[in-house]
Amino acid sequence: QVHMVESGGGLVQPGGSLTLSCEVAGRIWNINDMGWYRQAPGKQREAVADITTSGITNYGNSVKGRFTISRDNAKNTVYLRMNGLKPEDTAVYYCNAEVEVDDGLITRILYWGQGIQVTVTT
């Protein structure tokens, strides 16, 4: 059984910073790509950032230069450092990870976190 534990969300003023964390826990064989998505009220879920096992990153255009994704492979954890937050960054943020599990065969499964609220407001 694998589960994702997100933390670090909250309320922040415009221009402020937050760091989100997401730990993958359970019977894990390996973790491939990890990433963050977000969904604002009334909008579709959008990709924020992703990172490969070797540290190659990609960012959505709206967060380039402000957000930084990183990971600690020893801790099975992915982070999202968010600087220069804007009201339009307000959303529920979801982490995901492509996890390989060994249940007799190595199987790749995409797991999602439960979502964590980030609110940017005065």
C-alpha positions in Angstrom: 0.0 0.0 0.0 1.3 3.5 -1.0 0.1 6.8 0.2 1.1 10.4 -0.2 1.3 12.9 2.6 1.2 16.6 1.7 2.0 19.5 4.0 3.0 23.2 4.0 -0.1 24.9 2.6 -1.8 27.8 4.1 -2.7 31.5 3.9 -0.1 34.0 2.7 0.0 37.6 1.5 0.9 38.6 -2.0 4.6 38.5 -2.5 5.0 36.0 0.2 6.5 32.5 0.1 5.4 28.9 1.0 7.0 25.5 0.6 4.9 22.5 0.0 6.2 19.0 0.8 4.9 15.6 -0.4 6.2 12.3 1.0 5.5 9.0 -0.7 5.2 6.3 1.9 4.6 2.6 1.8 5.9 -0.5 0.0 7.9 1.3 -2.8 10.2 -0.4 -5.2 11.1 2.9 -7.0 9.8 6.4 -7.7 10.1 7.9 -11.2 8.8 11.3 -12.1 7.2 13.5 -9.4 5.2 16.6 -9.8 2.8 19.2 -8.7 -0.6 20.2 -10.2 -3.1 22.8 -9.0 -6.8 23.5 -9.4 -8.4 26.8 -8.8 -12.2 27.1 -8.2 -14.0 26.8 -11.5 -10.9 26.0 -13.5 -9.3 22.8 -14.8 -6.4 21.2 -13.1 -3.1 22.5 -14.5 0.5 21.3 -14.3 2.7 23.4 -12.1 6.1 21.6 -12.2 7.6 18.2 -12.5 11.0 16.6 -11.8 12.7 13.4 -13.0 14.7 11.1 -10.8 17.9 12.7 -12.0 16.6 16.2 -11.3 15.5 17.5 -14.7 12.7 20.0 -14.1 9.8 21.5 -16.1 7.6 24.4 -15.1 4.3 25.8 -16.2 4.6 29.2 -17.8 2.7 31.0 -15.1 5.2 29.9 -12.4 8.5 30.0 -14.2 11.1 32.1 -12.3 8.9 32.1 -9.1 8.5 28.4 -8.1 11.2 25.8 -7.7 10.6 22.0 -7.6 13.1 19.7 -5.9 13.2 16.2 -4.5 15.0 14.2 -1.9 15.2 10.6 -3.2 16.4 9.3 0.1 13.3 10.6 1.8 10.9 9.9 -1.1 9.8 13.5 -0.9 9.1 16.2 -3.4 9.1 19.9 -2.6 7.6 23.0 -4.2 9.2 26.3 -3.1 6.8 29.1 -4.1 8.1 32.7 -4.0 6.5 35.9 -5.2 3.0 34.5 -4.6 0.1 36.1 -6.4 -3.6 35.9 -5.7 -4.0 33.9 -9.0 -1.8 31.2 -7.4 -4.7 30.5 -5.0 -5.7 26.9 -5.6 -5.6 23.4 -4.2 -2.2 21.9 -4.9 -1.8 18.2 -5.7 1.4 16.2 -5.8 1.8 13.1 -7.9 4.4 10.5 -8.3 4.9 7.5 -10.7 5.6 4.7 -8.2 6.9 1.3 -9.0 5.6 -1.4 -6.6 6.6 -5.0 -6.4 3.5 -7.2 -6.0 5.1 -10.2 -7.7 5.6 -8.1 -10.8 7.0 -4.6 -10.9 4.0 -2.4 -11.6 4.0 1.4 -12.3 1.2 3.3 -10.7 0.5 7.1 -10.7 -0.4 8.2 -7.2 -1.9 11.5 -6.2 -1.9 13.4 -3.0 -5.1 14.4 -1.3 -4.6 18.1 -2.1 -3.6 21.0 0.0 -5.0 24.5 0.0 -2.9 27.6 -0.8 -4.6 30.9 -0.5 -2.9 34.2 -1.4 -4.8 37.2 -0.2 -4.5 40.5 1.6 
